[in-house]
Amino acid sequence: MRVFRFGEIDSTNSFLKRENKLENYDLAMAKNQTEGRGRRGNSWVSKEGAALFSFVLKENSKLPMEEYRKLPLVVGVAVLRALKKFQSLDYKFKWTNDIYVNEKKISGILVEKINENFIIGIGINVNNEDFGDLKNSATSLKIESNKEFNIEELILTVVEEFKNCFEEFLNGGWELILKEINEKNYLLDKPVTIKIIDKITRGIGGKVLDDGTLEVDVEGIKKSFDIGEVHISF
Ligand code: BTN
């Protein structure tokens, strides 16, 4: 495992994707990103004071490929556990990749695959407080607790928690991980719209199921979704 530290870079995910010989748990962190990326081609506003980092997970031959669809959820639990160690707040996990506090996003996860490597990118708003146009939808540890935190310590804790969680997952611990996800399920009982290509489905968010999909009640019929964009509808 190597650690790459940057003052500024385009994106820590892009950096690792460009590297040649990646090792398991190679870690890149940056104080600032000029082209921070989120899911579905969105950008991730990367301001100093946030934890901006990515690490490598090599495909493990012990794990069937379809099990990797649960990877963002395993990462989510690792982030939840690490955050809890730093500051006790009412964190919620928004299936499939976000963490919320008080109805505002505090962390986002972007999992990408390149060859036999998964690049796990995580942004956590830590000591940053200025969200500009996003101020109604984003928050940080500092805003919620009035305290400042050591960003590198938090990053290393997330990676350690992930290592433990992934070991747990490999050794049959999915049930416990899923339980944690469902205890913190942000979408439960919320009106949601799911957009898959051009098709929009409206319903009420339910639990995350054993296969990692989200159950949604659509006009009294329970359906499960594993792709697409899920939004809270008002
Ligand atoms: C999302 O909310 O859509 C995911 C956001 C992921 C942002 C992190 S910041 C570190 C890493 N580098 C990137 O370019 N993106 C991820």
Residues whose N, C-alpha, C, O or C-beta is under 5 A from the ligand:
A	BS01	BTN	S11 T12 N13 E35 G36 R37 G38 R39 W44 L52 F53 S54 G108 I109 L110 G121 I122 G123
